[in-house]
Amino acid sequence: QVQLVESGGGLVEPGGSLRLSCVASGSFFSMYVMGWYRQAPGNQRELVATITSAGTGNYVDSVKGRFTISRDNSKNTVDLQMNSLKPEDTAVYYCNAAHRFFPSAIYWGQGTKVTVSS
């Protein structure tokens, strides 16, 4: 069992930056691919970025060059640095953990809201 707790959301002006953090409890953090997803009002939840235990990141095209995902396996944390934020980045952002070898072992955080507005 993995519990995920996000923090770092808030209100920011267009062009600004925010850093989201997610702390995972439980064992074997390095066995999980970690990710950030987001859900805007009226939209489905979408993938933003994932990172393997080795630190390889993958991004949806809309955030490439602006967002950076990172993880610290010694601290059980995964962060999302968001720069050059746009109004369309407004959403609730969710931390996700997916076990590398057990597809049914997927966990979600409670979400943190990000609002990009002037």
Disulfide bonds with the S-S distance in Angstrom:
Cys22-Cys95 2.16
